[in-house]
Amino acid sequence: MKDDPEIQRAVRRTVGIAALRRLRRIVDADNALEAEKARWGRRLSIFFVLAAVLALAWMLIR
C-alpha cells in the first residue's frame, strides 16, 4: 500500500498545495508590510514639507 503510485501522487499533490498556500500567506504578509511602509513614508513626507513651509513662512514674517 505504501508503494501505491496513486497514493504517492495524491500525497505529493496535497503537500504541494499546502506549501503553495503557505508561500502565498508569506507573500501577502510581505506585501502588506511594504504597503504600510509606503503609507508611513507619504505621511512623513507631508509632515516634513509642511514643517519646512511653516519654518520658511515664520522666517519671512519675522
SENUGU-910970 format. One record per residue: residue number from 1; residue in three letters; x, y, z of N, C-alpha, C in turn. Coordinates in pm, 1 decimal, m for minus. Atoms other than C-alpha are relative to their C-alpha. Example, Ala and Ser with C-alpha at 12.3 -4.5 7.8 and 13.67 -1.06 7.14 Angstrom:
2
rec lovex:1&rolum:ALA&n_c1:89.0&n_c2:m119.0&n_c3:0.0&ca_c1:1230.0&ca_c2:m450.0&ca_c3:780.0&c_c1:90.0&c_c2:120.0&c_c3:0.0
rec lovex:2&rolum:SER&n_c1:m82.0&n_c2:m119.0&n_c3:m6.0&ca_c1:1367.0&ca_c2:m106.0&ca_c3:714.0&c_c1:m77.0&c_c2:109.0&c_c3:73.0
This chain:
62
rec lovex:1&rolum:MET&n_c1:81.6&n_c2:m117.8&n_c3:0.0&ca_c1:0.0&ca_c2:0.0&ca_c3:0.0&c_c1:87.6&c_c2:126.4&c_c3:0.0
rec lovex:2&rolum:LYS&n_c1:m87.1&n_c2:m116.8&n_c3:m2.7&ca_c1:290.0&ca_c2:241.0&ca_c3:70.4&c_c1:56.1&c_c2:30.6&c_c3:m138.0
rec lovex:3&rolum:ASP&n_c1:m60.4&n_c2:m18.7&n_c3:131.9&ca_c1:421.0&ca_c2:187.4&ca_c3:m281.6&c_c1:m102.8&c_c2:27.9&c_c3:m108.7
rec lovex:4&rolum:ASP&n_c1:104.3&n_c2:m26.6&n_c3:98.1&ca_c1:90.5&ca_c2:262.2&ca_c3:m449.7&c_c1:24.3&c_c2:137.1&c_c3:m63.1
rec lovex:5&rolum:PRO&n_c1:m30.9&n_c2:m128.2&n_c3:64.0&ca_c1:167.7&ca_c2:533.7&ca_c3:m707.4&c_c1:m114.7&c_c2:101.1&c_c3:9.5
rec lovex:6&rolum:GLU&n_c1:114.4&n_c2:m91.1&n_c3:m11.6&ca_c1:m184.1&ca_c2:676.6&ca_c3:m682.5&c_c1:0.9&c_c2:72.5&c_c3:134.6
rec lovex:7&rolum:ILE&n_c1:m7.4&n_c2:m60.3&n_c3:m133.1&ca_c1:m143.8&ca_c2:737.4&ca_c3:m307.8&c_c1:117.3&c_c2:97.1&c_c3:7.0
rec lovex:8&rolum:GLN&n_c1:m116.7&n_c2:m88.8&n_c3:m0.8&ca_c1:204.0&ca_c2:883.6&ca_c3:m354.4&c_c1:m28.5&c_c2:128.8&c_c3:m77.4
rec lovex:9&rolum:ARG&n_c1:34.9&n_c2:m117.1&n_c3:79.8&ca_c1:72.9&ca_c2:1118.0&ca_c3:m624.8&c_c1:m94.1&c_c2:91.6&c_c3:78.3
rec lovex:10&rolum:ALA&n_c1:94.5&n_c2:m79.7&n_c3:m78.0&ca_c1:m213.0&ca_c2:1231.1&ca_c3:m400.1&c_c1:69.9&c_c2:69.2&c_c3:117.0
rec lovex:11&rolum:VAL&n_c1:m74.9&n_c2:m59.6&n_c3:m111.8&ca_c1:25.0&ca_c2:1289.3&ca_c3:m107.8&c_c1:85.7&c_c2:115.2&c_c3:m49.6
rec lovex:12&rolum:ARG&n_c1:m84.1&n_c2:m107.4&n_c3:55.6&ca_c1:264.5&ca_c2:1491.2&ca_c3:m324.4&c_c1:m84.5&c_c2:121.5&c_c3:m38.2
rec lovex:13&rolum:ARG&n_c1:88.4&n_c2:m110.2&n_c3:39.2&ca_c1:m24.2&ca_c2:1697.4&ca_c3:m458.6&c_c1:m47.1&c_c2:76.0&c_c3:123.6
rec lovex:14&rolum:THR&n_c1:47.1&n_c2:m64.5&n_c3:m123.0&ca_c1:m157.9&ca_c2:1767.2&ca_c3:m108.1&c_c1:111.1&c_c2:80.8&c_c3:66.3
rec lovex:15&rolum:VAL&n_c1:m113.8&n_c2:m70.4&n_c3:m59.9&ca_c1:185.7&ca_c2:1860.7&ca_c3:23.6&c_c1:36.7&c_c2:122.1&c_c3:m83.7
rec lovex:16&rolum:GLY&n_c1:m31.1&n_c2:m112.4&n_c3:88.4&ca_c1:249.4&ca_c2:2081.9&ca_c3:m280.0&c_c1:m98.9&c_c2:114.3&c_c3:15.9
rec lovex:17&rolum:ILE&n_c1:102.5&n_c2:m103.2&n_c3:m17.8&ca_c1:m79.0&ca_c2:2265.7&ca_c3:m238.8&c_c1:17.4&c_c2:70.1&c_c3:134.0
rec lovex:18&rolum:ALA&n_c1:m20.5&n_c2:m61.0&n_c3:m132.5&ca_c1:m11.7&ca_c2:2320.9&ca_c3:132.2&c_c1:121.0&c_c2:94.0&c_c3:m2.7
rec lovex:19&rolum:ALA&n_c1:m120.0&n_c2:m84.4&n_c3:9.2&ca_c1:335.6&ca_c2:2458.3&ca_c3:52.0&c_c1:m30.5&c_c2:128.3&c_c3:m76.6
rec lovex:20&rolum:LEU&n_c1:34.4&n_c2:m119.6&n_c3:77.3&ca_c1:195.2&ca_c2:2695.3&ca_c3:m210.8&c_c1:m88.7&c_c2:94.8&c_c3:80.1
rec lovex:21&rolum:ARG&n_c1:84.9&n_c2:m85.6&n_c3:m83.0&ca_c1:m70.1&ca_c2:2820.7&ca_c3:29.9&c_c1:81.2&c_c2:70.7&c_c3:106.7
rec lovex:22&rolum:ARG&n_c1:m86.6&n_c2:m61.9&n_c3:m100.8&ca_c1:192.5&ca_c2:2883.3&ca_c3:297.6&c_c1:83.9&c_c2:110.7&c_c3:m63.5
rec lovex:23&rolum:LEU&n_c1:m79.0&n_c2:m100.2&n_c3:71.0&ca_c1:408.3&ca_c2:3068.4&ca_c3:45.5&c_c1:m86.3&c_c2:121.8&c_c3:m34.3
rec lovex:24&rolum:ARG&n_c1:90.9&n_c2:m109.7&n_c3:32.3&ca_c1:106.2&ca_c2:3276.4&ca_c3:m61.2&c_c1:m25.6&c_c2:88.1&c_c3:122.0
rec lovex:25&rolum:ARG&n_c1:20.2&n_c2:m77.7&n_c3:m123.2&ca_c1:43.4&ca_c2:3379.6&ca_c3:301.6&c_c1:123.6&c_c2:84.8&c_c3:32.1
rec lovex:26&rolum:ILE&n_c1:m123.7&n_c2:m75.2&n_c3:m25.7&ca_c1:409.1&ca_c2:3483.2&ca_c3:338.0&c_c1:10.1&c_c2:119.0&c_c3:m94.5
rec lovex:27&rolum:VAL&n_c1:m7.4&n_c2:m108.3&n_c3:98.7&ca_c1:396.1&ca_c2:3689.2&ca_c3:17.7&c_c1:m103.9&c_c2:107.5&c_c3:31.4
rec lovex:28&rolum:ASP&n_c1:103.6&n_c2:m97.5&n_c3:m35.2&ca_c1:67.8&ca_c2:3853.9&ca_c3:121.0&c_c1:40.8&c_c2:83.6&c_c3:120.9
rec lovex:29&rolum:ALA&n_c1:m45.0&n_c2:m73.2&n_c3:m118.8&ca_c1:214.2&ca_c2:3946.6&ca_c3:460.3&c_c1:110.4&c_c2:99.1&c_c3:m36.8
rec lovex:30&rolum:ASP&n_c1:m108.2&n_c2:m89.1&n_c3:42.7&ca_c1:522.7&ca_c2:4093.8&ca_c3:294.1&c_c1:m54.9&c_c2:118.2&c_c3:m79.5
rec lovex:31&rolum:ASN&n_c1:61.2&n_c2:m109.1&n_c3:76.8&ca_c1:310.4&ca_c2:4295.2&ca_c3:50.4&c_c1:m73.2&c_c2:98.0&c_c3:91.4
rec lovex:32&rolum:ALA&n_c1:69.3&n_c2:m87.6&n_c3:m94.2&ca_c1:100.4&ca_c2:4429.5&ca_c3:337.4&c_c1:99.7&c_c2:87.0&c_c3:76.9
rec lovex:33&rolum:LEU&n_c1:m102.9&n_c2:m76.0&n_c3:m71.1&ca_c1:415.3&ca_c2:4533.7&ca_c3:523.5&c_c1:57.0&c_c2:109.7&c_c3:m89.1
rec lovex:34&rolum:GLU&n_c1:m52.5&n_c2:m101.2&n_c3:92.4&ca_c1:550.2&ca_c2:4713.7&ca_c3:216.2&c_c1:m101.1&c_c2:112.0&c_c3:m22.3
rec lovex:35&rolum:ALA&n_c1:103.4&n_c2:m102.6&n_c3:17.2&ca_c1:218.2&ca_c2:4895.2&ca_c3:168.4&c_c1:m6.4&c_c2:90.2&c_c3:122.5
rec lovex:36&rolum:GLU&n_c1:0.4&n_c2:m79.7&n_c3:m123.8&ca_c1:224.3&ca_c2:5006.1&ca_c3:532.5&c_c1:120.8&c_c2:93.8&c_c3:4.7
rec lovex:37&rolum:LYS&n_c1:m119.5&n_c2:m84.7&n_c3:4.7&ca_c1:580.4&ca_c2:5136.7&ca_c3:490.0&c_c1:m20.5&c_c2:116.2&c_c3:m96.5
rec lovex:38&rolum:ALA&n_c1:24.5&n_c2:m106.2&n_c3:98.1&ca_c1:472.7&ca_c2:5332.7&ca_c3:182.4&c_c1:m94.6&c_c2:105.2&c_c3:57.1
rec lovex:39&rolum:ARG&n_c1:92.5&n_c2:m96.6&n_c3:m61.9&ca_c1:182.3&ca_c2:5489.8&ca_c3:373.3&c_c1:72.6&c_c2:87.7&c_c3:100.9
rec lovex:40&rolum:TRP&n_c1:m75.0&n_c2:m78.7&n_c3:m97.9&ca_c1:413.8&ca_c2:5595.5&ca_c3:656.7&c_c1:97.6&c_c2:95.2&c_c3:m69.3
rec lovex:41&rolum:GLY&n_c1:m90.8&n_c2:m87.2&n_c3:74.7&ca_c1:659.9&ca_c2:5734.2&ca_c3:402.9&c_c1:m71.1&c_c2:122.8&c_c3:m53.5
rec lovex:42&rolum:ARG&n_c1:78.1&n_c2:m114.2&n_c3:49.5&ca_c1:391.0&ca_c2:5951.8&ca_c3:245.6&c_c1:m37.2&c_c2:93.5&c_c3:113.8
rec lovex:43&rolum:ARG&n_c1:37.6&n_c2:m83.9&n_c3:m115.1&ca_c1:274.4&ca_c2:6073.8&ca_c3:586.9&c_c1:118.3&c_c2:81.7&c_c3:49.5
rec lovex:44&rolum:LEU&n_c1:m118.5&n_c2:m72.2&n_c3:m46.9&ca_c1:627.0&ca_c2:6164.1&ca_c3:695.6&c_c1:43.2&c_c2:106.4&c_c3:m99.6
rec lovex:45&rolum:SER&n_c1:m36.5&n_c2:m99.1&n_c3:102.0&ca_c1:696.8&ca_c2:6338.2&ca_c3:364.6&c_c1:m89.1&c_c2:122.6&c_c3:10.0
rec lovex:46&rolum:ILE&n_c1:93.2&n_c2:m112.8&n_c3:m12.6&ca_c1:385.5&ca_c2:6552.8&ca_c3:401.1&c_c1:32.6&c_c2:81.2&c_c3:125.4
rec lovex:47&rolum:PHE&n_c1:m33.0&n_c2:m69.5&n_c3:m124.4&ca_c1:479.4&ca_c2:6634.9&ca_c3:760.3&c_c1:125.1&c_c2:86.1&c_c3:m16.6
rec lovex:48&rolum:PHE&n_c1:m124.3&n_c2:m75.5&n_c3:14.2&ca_c1:835.5&ca_c2:6741.9&ca_c3:669.8&c_c1:m15.5&c_c2:116.6&c_c3:m97.7
rec lovex:49&rolum:VAL&n_c1:23.8&n_c2:m110.4&n_c3:93.2&ca_c1:720.2&ca_c2:6951.3&ca_c3:372.5&c_c1:m79.3&c_c2:110.2&c_c3:69.5
rec lovex:50&rolum:LEU&n_c1:78.9&n_c2:m98.7&n_c3:m73.3&ca_c1:460.4&ca_c2:7121.0&ca_c3:590.0&c_c1:85.4&c_c2:72.5&c_c3:103.5
rec lovex:51&rolum:ALA&n_c1:m88.0&n_c2:m62.4&n_c3:m98.6&ca_c1:719.6&ca_c2:7184.7&ca_c3:862.8&c_c1:96.9&c_c2:97.2&c_c3:m67.3
rec lovex:52&rolum:ALA&n_c1:m92.2&n_c2:m88.4&n_c3:71.8&ca_c1:960.3&ca_c2:7333.9&ca_c3:607.1&c_c1:m71.5&c_c2:126.5&c_c3:m47.5
rec lovex:53&rolum:VAL&n_c1:77.2&n_c2:m116.6&n_c3:45.9&ca_c1:689.8&ca_c2:7561.0&ca_c3:463.7&c_c1:m30.8&c_c2:92.5&c_c3:117.0
rec lovex:54&rolum:LEU&n_c1:28.8&n_c2:m83.1&n_c3:m118.3&ca_c1:591.7&ca_c2:7679.0&ca_c3:810.9&c_c1:125.9&c_c2:69.3&c_c3:51.3
rec lovex:55&rolum:ALA&n_c1:m125.5&n_c2:m61.2&n_c3:m45.0&ca_c1:955.3&ca_c2:7740.6&ca_c3:907.2&c_c1:40.0&c_c2:114.3&c_c3:m93.7
rec lovex:56&rolum:LEU&n_c1:m32.9&n_c2:m104.7&n_c3:97.0&ca_c1:1013.1&ca_c2:7938.1&ca_c3:587.3&c_c1:m93.9&c_c2:119.0&c_c3:16.0
rec lovex:57&rolum:ALA&n_c1:96.3&n_c2:m110.0&n_c3:m19.1&ca_c1:695.7&ca_c2:8142.2&ca_c3:641.2&c_c1:31.7&c_c2:76.0&c_c3:127.7
rec lovex:58&rolum:TRP&n_c1:m33.9&n_c2:m65.0&n_c3:m125.8&ca_c1:797.3&ca_c2:8212.5&ca_c3:1000.3&c_c1:123.5&c_c2:89.3&c_c3:m17.2
rec lovex:59&rolum:MET&n_c1:m121.6&n_c2:m80.3&n_c3:20.7&ca_c1:1143.0&ca_c2:8332.4&ca_c3:887.5&c_c1:m29.9&c_c2:123.4&c_c3:m87.2
rec lovex:60&rolum:LEU&n_c1:32.1&n_c2:m112.4&n_c3:86.0&ca_c1:993.8&ca_c2:8555.6&ca_c3:617.4&c_c1:m82.9&c_c2:106.0&c_c3:73.2
rec lovex:61&rolum:ILE&n_c1:84.7&n_c2:m94.7&n_c3:m73.2&ca_c1:740.7&ca_c2:8712.1&ca_c3:854.8&c_c1:81.8&c_c2:77.5&c_c3:102.2
rec lovex:62&rolum:ARG&n_c1:m80.9&n_c2:m68.8&n_c3:m101.6&ca_c1:998.9&ca_c2:8795.9&ca_c3:1123.2&c_c1:90.3&c_c2:99.2&c_c3:m55.5
